[in-house]
Amino acid sequence: MYLYIGPGLGVATIVLVIVILFLVLSSLIIVSIRPIKRGVAYLKNLLNGNK
């Protein structure tokens, strides 16, 4: 019975993994916003005939 960690620690581990995944995904999205915005602006200028 020394290896039994109980149900609380298992739930905490699952929540911790979900939080870490959320942080990683949100940081990737935040880092990729600027290039996406620049690409959209480039396409707008290209379609409008401006350079």
C-alpha positions in Angstrom: 0.0 0.0 0.0 3.0 2.3 -0.1 2.5 3.1 -3.8 -1.1 4.2 -3.4 -1.3 8.0 -4.0 -5.0 8.4 -3.7 -7.5 9.9 -6.0 -6.7 13.5 -5.2 -3.2 13.4 -6.5 -4.3 11.8 -9.7 -6.8 14.5 -10.4 -4.3 17.2 -9.5 -1.8 15.6 -12.0 -4.5 15.7 -14.8 -5.3 19.3 -14.1 -1.6 20.2 -14.0 -1.1 18.6 -17.4 -4.1 20.4 -18.9 -2.8 23.8 -17.5 0.6 23.2 -19.0 -0.8 22.3 -22.4 -3.0 25.4 -22.3 0.0 27.6 -21.5 2.1 26.1 -24.3 -0.7 26.4 -26.9 -1.6 29.9 -25.9 2.0 31.0 -26.0 2.4 29.5 -29.5 -0.8 31.4 -30.6 0.5 34.7 -29.1 3.9 34.3 -30.8 2.3 33.5 -34.2 -0.2 36.5 -34.2 2.3 39.0 -35.5 3.4 37.1 -38.6 -0.3 36.3 -39.4 -1.2 40.0 -39.1 1.7 41.0 -41.3 0.7 38.3 -43.9 -2.9 39.6 -44.0 -1.7 43.2 -44.4 0.6 42.1 -47.2 -2.3 40.3 -49.0 -4.6 43.3 -48.6 -1.9 45.6 -50.1 -1.3 43.1 -52.9 -5.0 42.8 -53.7 -5.5 46.6 -53.6 -2.7 47.3 -55.9 -0.5 49.0 -53.4 3.0 48.0 -52.8 
